Structure formats: structure tokens, C-alpha cells
């Protein structure tokens, strides 16, 4: 959406600011804000209130478990789903739902619409003609993925505080990719984090660098979503550490066909390996 926060509900408190120089206003003049401008603590809240009111007017209902998720339900059937992330929206549904969403720009100024192939919150999403959906993440050229050279003797040494902070930042970035489309990296990252917590040895940078190269050299990795026919059920798989709420744990959530005859008969929708 364009200038999202300025499309929000009117601010519920008095906030004054000095006019910008370009306004060419007399001195000792201040302005009272009518909207919660970007940077104010309540700006995002007022914007969400505007979205919530608009979506409800269009026939959507907010989820009780996730306030950024909305759904349309008629005759006990889900007609469509919508998720919001600040000023980005992602939605899908049947023709009734799409018609409702076509009215959205009557109430909110939309900047750009895209379908079939687009990006959303770091994901590259592509809908294919065979109904498959490909979700991938292009590893950026951010410095956090560049190899880090640390001066240390053979076998390494104890990290400096700044080096430990850098290592945690790099592992965090790699874990973000692993949680999206690269679960194959999860085990290596779990071991790195364990070594970092116990030993804090500079040798862990070698493993971080190796994993970063592995990530960038296999950019074609995507998560493919294939349609599952018929009724579905949710299955959750977790290791023993997940039950004990350990810091090192693994869990996977999948949708599975109750008929167990479709191909494929299951779809992974969420995984954690840390």
C-alpha cells in the first residue's frame, strides 16, 4: 500500500511537531498531527486498526490465534485467506473471495498488485500452470554471508566479544534461510550454535563460512507446494527435546491427505531445527 501509515485511523492523542523548512511557516508555529506518522509508537497499531475495520467490512474475520490473519467463511467453508505484514498483503481464495478483495482499493490506496510471480516478505513466489507453487529465497550479497577471516593459531582461540557477536549474527542469518526453504542446513547450524555456546572458539567461523558457501552455491533450492485432493489432516512430528522445551529441538508440521492415495499425500508447511 502507498503511504500506509498516513491512511490509518486518526491518531488518538495530541502530538505536535515543528513544520519542515519547505513549508515556509512563520517561527513559533507548530502542527498537530492528525495521523500517526511513521516513527511514532502507535503508528503501526493505528494502521492495523484501519486494516482490521476494512477487512471486516468486506466480510473477513480475524483469526483468534493470529491477528494478522483473516479468513472468509460461508456455509461452513473457507472461501479465502489473507495475511498482512505492515503494508504488504498476501491473499488467495475462490471467486467470491476475489470479488470481495477487488473492492479493497475503494477504501485503501493500493500501490502495486501482482499475481503468479511476485515477492513477499523475502519470499520469491511463483504459481505454475500445473497448480504447483514454488517458494524460494534468493541469498543476498549481504556482508553477513561473505566469508569471515579471523586471525588465530592452529586449533583456534577463544573469541573476543565482538567476534562472538559477529558469529551469532551470521548464524542467525543462516537460520533464517534454513527456516524458510533450506531445512538441510538446520543440523549444521544447530551444531555450530552448540559449539559457540560451549567453547566460543574461533574455529566455528570455518563452519559458518562453509555453510554460507553451500547456501549461495545452491540457489535453486525451492519449497514446492503441490495441491492435495480431498480432505486433509494436520500431523506434527517432534523430537524428545521439543517436548522438554529445550533450546535445541526439531519439529515439522505437515498437511496429509486422509485418503492417502493422492500424489503427493502430504505437504510440509512448517519446520524448526535449531
N, C-alpha and C positions, 0 to 999 in steps of 0.2 A: 504494500500500500504506500501511496505517496504521503510524505509528511504525517506519518501515522499519529504521533502524539498530539499534533495540532488538530486532529479530527476527533479527539477524545471528548469525554464529558467535561463540562465546565469545572474548573478547579474549586474545591470546597473550602478553601482557606484564602486569606489575603496574602499575596506575595507581590512585592514591589521591586522594580529594578530601574536602573538608570537607562534612558534611551541610548541606542547606539549613536555614534558620531554621525553616521549617514542620515539620521533623522533630522539633524539640524534644529534641535529643540532648544529653547531658552534654558539657561542654567537653573538649577534647583527644581527642575521638573522631573517627576518620576512617573512611571507607568505601573498600573496594576494589571497583573496577568489575568486573562480570562480563561486560559488553558494552562494545563500543567506542562510547561516546556521541557524539552529533553534536558536531562541532568538533575531534575528535581526528583526527590524520593518517591513521590506519589504519581509521577508521570505514567509509569507502566501500569499502575493499578487503575488509573482513570481510563487508560486505553483499553484495558481488559474489560472494564465495566461497559464501555461502548460496544465492544465486540459481543459480549455476553447478551446485552439487551437486543442487539441487531439479530444475532443468530436465533434467539428465542422468538423474535417477531417473525422470522422466516420459517418457523416450525421445528427448530432443532432443540435438543435437550442436552444440557451439560452432563458429563459423566460425574457420578458421585465420588469416584476414585481419582480422577484427573481433571481439574477444572479447565485445562486447555483442550480437552477432547469433547467433541459434540457429536450427537447422532440424531438421525431422523428415523422414527419408528411408527409404522402404521400397520394395523391389523396383525400385531404381534410379530412383524417382520422388520428387520433393519433395512432401511431404504438407502442410507448413505452415512458416511463418517467424515468428520472434518477435524483436523488438528491445527492449532495455531502456535506459532513461535514468534512472539513480538509482532513484527509487521509482515510475516510470511505465513501463508495458509496453504495447506495441502488437503485436498478432499477427493472423494470418489464415491460413486453411487449410481443408482438407476436413473431412468429418465425423469421420474418425479423429483428426485433429489437435485438433479442437474438444473431442472427448470426453476427450482427454488433458489439455487445459487446464482442463476443468471440475473436475478433481481438484486443481488448484493450491491452492485455498483450504483443502485439508486440511493443507497444510504451511506456508502463508504467509497471514497475515491480510490479506484484501483490503478496502480501504476503499470503493471505488466502481467499478462496471463500466458501460461504455457501448458502444453499437454504433450503426451507421447514421449518427449525428451526434454528434460529440464534438470535444474539443480535445486536442492532444498536442504538447508542446514548442513552443508558439507557433503551431502549425498549427490551422486550423479544417477539419475533415474531415467530408464528408457523402457517404454512399453512396446513390445514387439507385436508383429502381425499375428503370431500364433498364440497370443494371450499371455506369453511369458513376460515377466517384468525383471529387468536386470538392475541391480543396485550396486554401485561401486563407489570407491573413494580414490581420487587421484592424489597420490602422495605429493605434497607440495615441495617446493625448493626452500622451505623454511630452514633457517640455520639449525634448528633443533634436530634435523635429520642429517646434517652434514657430519662426517667423521670428526671425532674429537681426539686430538693428540695430547697426551699427558706425559710430562717428563717424570719418569720413575725408573728405579732399578729393576733388574730382572726379578719377577715374582711380585712386583708392585710394592706399594707402601700404603700407609693409612691416608685416607683422603683429607684434604683441607675442607673447611666448612663450605667454602664457595664451590669446591668440586663436588661435594655431596649434593648440594642444591642443584647443580647442573645435571648430575646423574639422575636425580629424581624427576627433574623436568623432562629429560629425554625419555625416560621410561614411561612417564605419564603420557607423553605424546604418542609413543608406540602402543600403549594400552588403548588409547582412543581409537586408533586404526584397528586394533585387534577386536575391539568390541563391536565394530561396525561390519567389516567384511573379511577380517583376517583372523579367525579363531585359531589358525595354525600357528600363530605367533604366541599364543597365550601361555603355553608351558614354558617356553624360553624366558618370557618376561617374568613369570612367577619365580623362576629360579634366580634371575638377576635381582629381583626385589628382595628375595630372601637373603642372598649374599650381601646385598647392600645394607640391610638391617643388622646383620650379624657381624660382618667383618669390616665393612666400609673400606675395602681395598680398591686401589685404582685399577686393578685387573678387570673389574666389571665393565670398564669403558670399552675394552676389546669386544666383549659380548654385545654391548649396546651398538657399537659401530657395525658389527657383523649383522645384527638383526636389521639395522637401518638399511644396509645394502640389500639384504634379502627382500625387504619391503619394496624398495624402489626398483629392483630388478624384475619384479613380478607384478607389474601394474595392471595386468589383465584380470586379476582376481576380482570376481563379482559375485554377489549373492543373487541367485536366480530364484524367483518366486513363480511356481507353476500352479495353475488352478487345480483345486481339489474338488472333485464332484461329490455331490450328496452331502449327507450330514457329517459334521466334524466334531471332534472332541479335543480337549487340551490335555497334553501329557507333560509332566515335569520330571526331569532326571537330575539328581544332585548327588554329590559325593558325601561322605560322612562328615566332612568339615563344614558343609553347608548347614547341616542340622545344628552343629555346635556354634554356629555364627563365628567361625574362625576367620582371621584376616586372609588366609589362603584357602580358597574354595572354588568349586566349579559347579555350574548348574546350566541346564539347557531346557528351553521351553519349546515345544513343537505342537503344531496342529496335525491331527491324524484323521484320516477318513474312517468312519465307523464300519464301512463296508470292507475295508482292507483289500479292495480289488482294483482300485484306481492306480494309475502310474503317473507320478509317484503317489504313495499313500500317506506321506507325511511331509510337513514343511517346518523347518526350523525358523522361529520368529524372534528368538532372544537367546543369548548365551553370555555367561560370565565365566571367566577363567583367570583368576588372579592369585 
